[in-house]
């Protein structure tokens, strides 16, 4: 069925946002809650940073898909992330929400996976949710974070084949994707090695 998915092509990489930002993956509900009092949260974060003699300062918060972006006056480091993460977890409504580790902006790698049946054996058309659920159980994708939902394109009206496109958070050199594919190749000797080419 979907085991034919392992035909990956790194299509391109693009520069990510400014590094003077902290990206925090959160749910849409929590992002909305935070944005309602964004100015107050900026003030509270700055107070905490000043209390431990850090020069970094938050300037504003804005929503992004699946996360919030906290713009700062300098490039944050690990100690800054810890302060920001602890504060966000103390916000009302965050207790039952999953706040992932804050991180600097990253570039995106674009992966193309070919020769996937568009209509499945049960008669249902392939969806982004099907792909995401399947990949969540693959060792190859354990350390990869999607930057957007997978996009599915039917090759032709006459053929039951689709192409899947992924946006994945990665380094500018696509180091994460190449590392994960190399790991997959070592762990799965019975699966042909993916054809990987990088175009910057």
Secondary structure, 3 states (H helix, E strand, C coil): CHHHHCCEEEEEEECCCCCCEEEEECCHHHHHHHHHCHHHHHHHHHHHHHHCCCCCCEEEEEEECCEEEEEECCCCCHHHHHHHHHHHHHCCCCCCCCCCCCECCCEEEEEEEEEEECECCCCCECCHHHHHHHHCCCHHHCCCCECCCCEEEEEECCEEEEEEEEEEEECCCCHHHHHHHHHHHHHCCCCCCCCCCCCC
